[in-house]
Amino acid sequence: MRGSLYSSLLFALSSSLPMRAFVIRRLLQALLVILMVVTLVFFLIRVSGDPASLGVNLDPNRDPEEIQEEYQEVRRKMGLDKPLYVQYIVFWQKTLQLDFGHSFRYGVPTTTVIFERLPNSLRLGAAALIIGIALGLPLGIIAALRRGTIIDTAATMGAVLGIVTPQFFLAIVLIIIFSVQLRLLPTSGVGTWKHLILPSVTLSTGLIATVARIARSGMLEALGQDYIRTARAKGLAERAVIFGHALRNGSLSVITVTLSSLPHLIGTVVVVEVVFSWPGVGNLMAQSVMARDYPVVFLDVILFSVLTVVTFLIMDIVYVMVDPRVRHS
C-alpha cells in the first residue's frame, strides 16, 4: 500500500511540469481567441451604424446647424470623434483596467446593466442543465437496456429530432400549445416558477437529445465489457450490475459531452431569451446590438467568450487527467 502511494506521488510530481506547461499553453491560446473575437466584434459593430445619431433630436423644425452641433457633441461624449485605431487602443486600455464604460442607452455603468441581468441567465442555464441531465440520462439508459425494441427506436428518433430542431421554432410551437391554446403557462417575462418552464425546456432540448444519445452509446459499450460478464457470472443481481458497474463507467462519456455542450448552451440562450422576452444577458445583447450600445455589446461578448473559453479549458484539463497523451496534441 505504501509503495503504491509512493509511486503515485512520484508520478504526480514528475508529471506536474508537463501539466503546468499544457495549462499555460491552453491559457495563452484562450487569451488569443478572446482577443480575436473582441477585435472582430469591435470593427464589425461599427459597420452597423453610428450610435450618436440615436441620441440626437432630429426634429425637422430645428435648425440644421443646431442639430449638427448636438450630433458632434454626442459623438465627442461617446468617444467616437477620434480615429478608429485610437478608439481601438483606448478601448483596450480601459478594458485592461476593468473600465467598461457607461451604457449609451441606459446612461449607467455597463457592469451594472450586465450584472442586473446575469442572475436571470444563470437561473435559466442552470434549469436547462438540470433538465437536460435529469431527462437525457435516464432516457439513454432505458434505450440501451431495451436495445432493438420500440422504446429504443422512439428514444433514438426523439434524440435526432431534438438535435436538428431549431430552438426558435420549438419555442414558438411550445408557446402556441401551452400558452395560447391550453393557457397553462405564461408566454414571456420573469416572475413565478411557471415563467421558467417553457424557456428552460426549450433551451434544454438539444442537451437532452445529446445526453440521451451519448448515454445510450456509453451504456451499450459498458454492458459489452468483460467485467460486466464477470459480475453476472458471480451471481450479482442485474440491478447491481447495471447501476453499480455499467452506469458508473458509462456515465463518464456523459460528463464529457455535458461539458462540451455548455458553449452551445451559452450561444443558444440568446435566441431563447429573445423569443420568451426573458430579461437575461442574451436578450440584453440582442437589444444592445439593435441600439448600437457598444459598451454593453463588448462586455457581453467578453463575458460569453470567457465563459466559452473557460469551459473548453476545463474540458482540456479533464481530458489530460484521463489521457495524458492529449498534452502532446
N, C-alpha and C positions, 0 to 999 in steps of 0.2 A: 504493500500500500504506500509506504514512504517512498519507495523507488518510483512508483507511478506518479506521485505528486511532484517529486523532484524532476522527473523527466518533463512533465507538463510545464513546470515553472521554467526550466531551461528553454523549452520550445517557445514559450511566450516571450521570454527575454530576447531570444535570438531573432524572433520574427517581428519585434516591436519596431525596429528601424525600417524594414521594408513597408510595414503597415503605415508608419508615420509618413514615409515618402509618398505612398499611394494616396493618403488622405490629403496631403499638401498639394499633390498634383491635381487631384479632383477639385480641390478648393479654388485653385488658380483657374482651372477650366470653367468652374461655375461663375467666378467673377468676370471672366471674359464673356461668357454668354449673357450675363446681366448687362454688361457694358454695351454689347452689340444690340440687344433688344431695346434698351432705353434709348440708345442713339438713333436707331431706326425709327422708333416712335416719335422722337423729338423732331426729326425732319419731316416725317410723313404727316404729322398733325398740323404742321404749318402750311401744308399744301391745301388743307381743308378750308382755309379762310382766315380772316383777320378778326379775332375776338373783340378788338377795340370798337368795331362798328356796332356791336351789340350793346355797348354801354353809352351810346350817343343818342340823344333825342333828335330824330330825323323828321321833325315836324316840317312839312313843306312851307309853312308860314314863317319859319325862322330865316334869318339872314344866312346865306351860304357860307360867308366868311366866318360867322359865329359858330356854325356847325363844324367847319374845318378846324377852327381853333380848339374847340372842345374835343374833337377827334384826336388831334395831335397831343393834347393834354392827357387823354385817356391812354394813348399809346406810350407816352412817357412814364406814366404811373405803372403801367404793366411791364415796362422794360422792353417794349417792342420797337422802340425807336432806334435801338442800336443795331449794328450789322449782325447777321445771323451767326457768324462764327464767334462774335463777342457774347451773344446770348447763350451760345452753347457752353463757352468757358465759364460764364457767370453761373449758369445752371449747375455745372458740376462742382464749382467752388461752394455753392450753397448746399448742394446735396451732401457733399462730404462733411459739411459742418452740421448735418441733420436739420438744415433750414430749408423746409419745403415750401415756404412762401405762404401767401394767402389765396384763397379761392377767389377767382374773378367773379363767380356767380353769387357766392354767399357772403363774401367780404370778411370771412373769419379764417384763422389758420387752417391750412389744408389737413393737418393731422387731426384737428377737431372734427372736421367733416367726415374723415375716413373712419376714425375710431368710434364715432357715434353709430355708424352703420355696421362695423365689423362684428359685434356680438350677434346680430341677426344672421349674418352669413355663416358664422361659426356654428350657430344653432342649427341652421338648415343643413350644413355639410355634415355635422355630427349625426343628425337624424337620418340622413340619406345613407351614411356609412353603416349605422346600426341596422337599418332596414335591409341594406344590401347583403350584409353578412348573415343576419338572422334568417332571411328567406333563401338566399342563394346557397348557403352551405347545406341545410337540410335537403333542399331540392336536389342538389348534386349527389348527395349520399343516397337518397332514395332511388334516384335514377340508376346509380351504379349497382345497388343491391337488387334492382328489378331490371337488370340489363336484358334488352331484347323484348320487353313487354310494352304494352300500350302506354304505361306510365313513363317508361324511359323515352319512348318516341315523343310523347307530348312534352316532356321536360326539355328534350333536345330542340324541338321545334320552337318552344317558348323562348329558350335561350337565344336562338338565332334571331327571332323576331325582336327580342329585347335589345340585341346588339345593333341591328340595322334600322330600327325605327327612330326617326329624328325626335329629339326631346320636345321641340316646339310643337310638332304635330301631335304627339302623345298628350302634351299639356292641354291643347285645345280640345281633344277628344274627352279627356277627363273632366274638363270644365263643363262641356256640353252635357255629359251624362250625370255627373254628381252634383253640379251646381245649378244648371239651367233646368234639366228635366226632373231629377229627383229632389232637388233643393235640400240636399243634405249637408253640403259643405260650402263655405264662402268661396267666391271666385278670386279674391285678391286681398292684399293687405296683411297686417300682422296684428295679433291680439291674443285670442284664445288658442288652445291646442288644435282646434279644428282648422285654423288658418295654416297650420304647418303640414297637414296631411297631404294635400294634393301636390304642393311643390316638392316635398321630400320624397314622395313616391315617384314623381316624375324624374327627379334627379337620380334616384337610386336604381332606376330600371336597368340601365346599362351595367351597373355594378352587380345587380342580382344575376343577370344573364351570364356575365363573365365569371363570377364566383361559382355559379352552378356548373358551368361547363368545365372549369378547372378542377373543382371538387370531384366531379364525376370521373375525370381522367385520372386524378390522383388516387382516388379510391380503387378504381379498377386496376391500376398499376400495383397498389399496395396489396390488394387481395390476391394477386398472382405471385407474390413473393414466397420464398421458401419458408420464412419464419411464420407465415400465416398457416401454411400446411402443417408445419411442426406444431403450432399451437393447437390446431384442430386435432392432430394425431394424439396429443397429450390428453384430449378429452375436455378441453376448455369449452365452456358454453359459447354459443355463437354470438351472444350479446357481448361477452368479454373479449372475444376475438375481434369483433368489429370496432367496438368503442375503446378497448384497451390497447389494441395494437394497430389495426389498419387505419383508424381515424387519426390517431396521433401522428403517424408518419405521412398519411395522405394530406393532412392539413397544412404541411409545410409549403406546398405549392400555392395554397390559398392565401397564406400570409404574403407571399411574394407578389401574387397578382393583385392583392388588395393595395399594397404599397404602390405598385406600378399604375394602378387605376386612379390614384389620388390626383395626379396632374390633369387627367381628363375630367375628373370631378370638379377641379378648380376652374377649368375652362368652361365647362357646361353651366356652371352656376350663373353666369352672366345671362344666358338665354332664359333659364328658368325664372330668375328673379324679374326679368323684364316682362315675361308673359304673365306672371302672377302678381305683378306690382309689389314684389317683396322688397322692403326697404333695406337692402343689403349693399355690400360693396360692389357687387356685379351690376346691379341696377344703377347705382350711382355712377359707375364708369360709363355705362351707355348714355346716361343723361349728360355727363360731362363732355363726352365726345361731341354730342349734338350741340351743346352750348359753347364748345371750344374753350372749356375751362382747363387750360393747360396744366396748372399746378396739380389739380386733382387727378387728371389723367396720368400724369407722370408718376405720382405717388401710388396710384392704383397699379400701374404697370410694374413698378419696382416691387410692390407687395406681392403681386401674383408671380412675378419672376423669381423672387426669393423663395416663396413657398414651393414652387415647382422645382427649383434647383436643389433646395434642401431635401425634398422628397427623394429625388434621384440620388443625391449624395448618400442618404441613409440606405437606400437600396444597394448602392455600390459597396458600402461598408458591410452590410449584411451578406452580400454575395462573397466578399473576401473572407469573412469569417467562416462561411460554409465551404468555399472552394478557393484556397489560396492562389490557384493558377490565374485567377482573374486579375491579380496585381500586375501581371506582365502584359495585360491587354491594353 
